[in-house]
């Protein structure tokens, strides 16, 4: 008879981090080592009942008592979500996909039983699976060595039994951490729909609806025909972006759209979802404005053994209340330590792909579980790389076909090259040639489409989201801005940092001004005024970057947002200095300054790297702050060189102040808002921004120049050194809602400002 392998558990620190040591399960409980387990609760929505299991009499802890629907230790090397799915299948015979499982909280359980021989110091990942109806009891296939029976119980009754410590039930502290289970259920199903509708109305009202228009008369007939195909390809970027945000996001979108007209509340849910393109509110620190109870109902007919006249498990497609830092680029239960250990085991080329823009990271164990295959990987690591061209293949093939058709039609040679090369890139996963084609685009019809920005990856800042911007080039405005692109090397040479860190071959940045017609993909929440691309450091080093200004969006933002903010928050005597020219010119300089300063760097040990790789998840906020503050420094420098009019001097600083307050409203979880809070608080600390007694803020023109230069130097040097610790400390100290910002934001609650 084959001896059963002894289960090993990872030993954790008191804060839940892996120590690198694993021990047999019995030894872990004998010694009281910290370890991790999963709790899976099945909740029937219509009856408001939780499923309980009776633990088998042979169990070494709490035998014969009623307990969680399903639970189990996370074995050494295994992951949380895979364990949760596996335990549900092994103990109850219920097979469900990952989108049925919602991680609702993590609890730390301390208990000592069996006369001190069983010490339980356990971190529990608590999952909720929400089904529409109770699963018929005869559908369960119970694992006799673990479970002797199951039953459903009304959740409030179960809470009452736990509160009085009924001896038939495994104890949980319903007044402590475990109260969260019951709080989640109660909040979702006893909500005040009137109050919720009012909250959603208030959230929606923060955005100002604006109709944009652009003149198409300059387009040739062939480009007009191509435009229709490009817009269809851009719409595909929306589909990909929804998947990149969260794996159940497309199902949620379809469900909300289908039921939008069924009630006023559902209409509001759908309206706010369309702004955020996910269940998380961009302006509220990515806190969910929806819950899994609002989500799509999905049928899984093969979830259990067959029961006559029962069609199968109908469940809610789940999403967590807190937005996952890694979005859907990484397994939801993967942490940085696991990724870094795996990455360090890879060859150099594989490491580059793992940390590159155009791949997702997946688990072998998930693939094995979903495909019902045996584990034949033979490797010591569970993670593996999937290129975008494979992960999103059906959608990218569709978009590529549309772009090829548009490329065949257009009579603009540079646009033809861009569309064909971008279509090829979608299928090859090599974007270099298409990004060069984008840099060299000179067409009345201006197209940006593909994976670019990395803001959505808050875990590392590695992975790019798909987006599209389609507009009509404004030739007159473009010609006026040549000054900025032509002087990038001049600005680089004079940056306030040591010459050793300066680049000697900064490429001029072409600037294109467009009137926006259509955008798609990662354009959720507050709308951008401009963008500077590409972000690939190898292309930036070889060819530089190009900037696209969205002039009609900028004009709308200035009129509907910046002027009302200035009227409420800027000292009355300085409000006259807030003007569109300064606002627009600083936006240009901001984007240009993404192209200067440190990018490819040499670390103290002599190793070559990039700022993005070294700062990881802090990169986006620091880089946005750099572009802002160095952009302000650059304007002052160009004025001192008589390249810009001195009439900008006061207006650029006051307009910048109003812009700081505008961007902080994006929330401190978002890179631009975090970066602007850093700048505001630094300038306030240095006395360059003055908080007046009436609650308004003004600029001290005698101190602003020095304060701007000092912060520019601080950020540029930490980037040049790749100093993540210094970046973290800088953001920790200054990216906060200081009292002047709190007062300003309170004043703006009634102003639409996006």
Order of alpha helices (4+ residues) and beta strands (2+ residues): beta-beta-alpha-beta-beta-beta-beta-alpha-beta-beta-beta-alpha-alpha-alpha-alpha-alpha-alpha-beta-beta-beta-beta-alpha-alpha-beta-alpha-beta-alpha-alpha-alpha-alpha-beta-beta-alpha-alpha-alpha-beta-beta-alpha-beta-alpha-alpha-alpha-beta-beta-alpha-alpha-alpha-alpha-beta-beta-alpha-alpha-alpha
